[in-house]
Structures are given as structure tokens and as C-alpha cells.
Amino acid sequence: MKTAIVTIGDEILIGQIVDTNSAWMAHQLTLAGFEVEEIQSIGDNAQQIKDTIDNVFQRVDVVLMTGGLGPTKDDITKKTLCDYFGTTLVFDDSVLENIKNVVSSFTSLNELTRNQAYVPKDCTVIQNRVGTAPVTWFDHKGKVLVSMPGVPHEMKYIMENEILPRLKQKFEIEAYLKRVFIVKGYTESALAMHIADFEDNLPEGFGLAYLPSLGLMKLRLFVRGEQRLPELNEQVKKLKGLLGEAIVAEKDIVVEKILGERLFEKGLTLATAESCTGGNIAHMITSVAGSSNYFKGSVVSYANETKVNILQVSQEALNRFGAVSEAVAIEMARGAQRVLNVDCSIAITGIAGPDGGTDEKPVGTVWICTTYKDKYVARKYQFGKYRDSNIMRASNAGMLQLLEMVENG
């Protein structure tokens, strides 16, 4: 069953906001067994909206639209859909009652908000339990168009609780089967070469998607149809045999969560000492719910005096080897372990760029030391020329390096 996603709003086209709705919706639709044929973003223009509907309905069975349903004059989607489907707006008391329930706790009901109770006459109205703009569902010549608000938390609630269940009931769909692997130690091209024979000999209907991130690869093996589960399991077995210890996880998960799960399972605590990453690892780790069970804190020792005064890095090591060195990385890691009284630490010192590099230590040079109780591992990495990517690569590398130590005991 093919679907299209259309997001409406001039603010998307001029870059004022980022369209996160499409990615989330596409992911949920795919998991539910629907094929997302295309995604479009268009402006608040009535003719463009109507032309887009005409165009996408030639290729898909379901069109899901978000945006343009607010109370202000630039929110034209509802009126435009009336024009497109040849109907008119009528006042719906049940929608007004829902609006009163939504707004009663935090604001008064003004005329613009009240006017959102006007809905197209010839459609199915779905109440928006978390917002004031109602959802409209049109059945059109065997196809469906759904118009939802563009506010992300409203759209997500409506999709999960109303739209996806209704679509599943209306259409017959094939199950979408997938297995995800997080892989370390390969670039995208190197990984593709390593598993080329496997990929070339996949059974008909199978697909393999590569999703690279900085320092990690995500592989998604997929096929449609519940009856193909035994085949999928057989291909998973082959792929695992090829990748071996390069597999960090066998599910769609970020590295900071993988590390956190291992630390929690083993009852270990963690701290970071960060120079060139500026606290990014601490931010990533604490973005995971429950991280307070194992993460104790961070010292962002950007300046050398902070390394000396807080982490107790020796001035001798700084003078002799420089801040970006194995010796300083080790002392930072041991200092964080000691000062914050933890089992494990990650210390990073390097040259993120774009300036500060030398012939001996070019931009992208990073030393990472990880500790696990009385053990430590210190490694030198050479990343690229670009600051943002160097920070992310170093962050991921630090967490992977500690994960390796924890798993190996």
C-alpha cells in the first residue's frame, strides 16, 4: 500500500523550521507495513496544494498532510481542501467541545480559536485530543487523504492513536520485516566491499540499506511479508557470520545508549574528562533516560589550567608532551576517575580545528584514554579537517573504546 507525505508551510521552505514530521511519519508508516512513495514540502498556496494532491494521487493510495490548520489567515489548508473536494465548511459542536476541553486549562477561548470548529462538511472528523485543530479524513475514489496539524507532538499523538489504526483497518498490508545492525570499524564503501557477495546473492524481495554516521554504520536488512521470516533469519545468520565482532548491536540504537545499557548491567559508574569535545560526550550520555544510574559527571577541561587544577594533570606532562598527547590523555582519564570516584572514565584531548594544527599534530589529531577500574587503553586517532565532524567522531570513538573494554572485562 503506497503512501505520500506532504508537509505544508512557508516556514519550512524558507528554513525557519526544520521538517521533522516527515521523517517520523515515514518511519512509523514503514514499520506498519506501508510503502512511502514520496515526501514533499510545499508552501501555503492554495493552487499548489490542489495541484500537489492531484499529482500524488496518481501514484499513491494514501496522502498524509500536515500543516496549515491553525487559526491565523495564513493557515489555508482546511479551506483549500473544501475547494478541492467540492464541499463547504460547517460548524461542528463536538469539535468546539473538544477545543474547550483542550484550552480550558491554560487560556481563554477567543474567536479565532472558536473558528477552528468549522470543518469540511463531507469528511470524517477526528478529534484532536492534544490540540485545537481537528483532523479531517477524506475518502476519495477508493483513496484516502488525511489532514493533520503540523505541531509535532499533536501529529505524533494523532498518528499513533487514530490514523495508523484506521489505515490498518481499511487497507490490507504486508508486514515489514527488518533487522538492524550497528557496525564499527568500516567506512560505507569498505563495508559494501566486504559484504558484496552476500548482498549480490540476497533472495528476491530482500533489501540492504546502509546508513552511515560519524564513526559507525547502520545496516538494515529488510523484506516484506510475514511468511518470509524464516528466510530473513537465515540471511541474518549469514550476515552475522561475515561481520563477527564488528557488530556493536543488533537493534536500532545509538552508541550512547548501548554503552549505558552495558554499564547499568554491570553496575558500573562513568565520568568524562573532555577537552576538544567540550562536553559533547556528557551531553550525549545524559540525553538517554536513566543515565543518572551510571553517569556521575564531567570535567570540561578545555584550558590547561583546568587540567592541572581539577584533574591534577602534571605540568611536567603538559610541558614535555603537550596537551594533545598520550601522557596527558592518561592523566586526564585517571584524574576524572579519581576526582569523581567512578569505575570508568573517558578522556579526550585533541585538535578539533579548523585552526591549531601543526605538521606534527595536524587538525583532527585526537588522543583518547578510557579506563575500566585499574585498566586503561590510550589510542591516537586521526580524524578530518572539519570541527563539527571531528567532535562527533571523537565522541563516538571514545564511547566505542570504553564499550570494548567493558565487554572484554
Buried (B, 14 or more C-beta within 10 A) or exposed (E): BEBBBBBBBBBBBEEEEEBEBBEBBBEBBBEBBBBBBBBBBBBBBBEBBBEBBEEBBEEBBBBBBBBBBBBEEEBBBBBBBBBBBEBEBEEBEEBBEBBBEBBEEEEEBEEEBBEBBBBBEBBBBBBBEBBBBBBBBBEBEEEBBBBBBBBBEBBBBBBEEBBBEBBBEBBEBBBBBBBBBBBBBBEEEEBBEBBEEBBEEBEEEBEBEBEBEBBBBBBBBBBBBEEBEEBBEEBBEBBBEEBEEBBBBEEBBBBBBBBBBBBEEBEBBBBBBBBBBBBBBBBBBBEBEEBEEBBBBBBBBBEBEBBBEBBEBBEEBBEEBBBBBBBBBBBBBBBBBBBBEBBBBBBBBBBBBEEBBEEEBBBBBBBBBBBBEEEBBBBBBEBEEBBEBBBBBBBBBBBBBBBBBBEEE
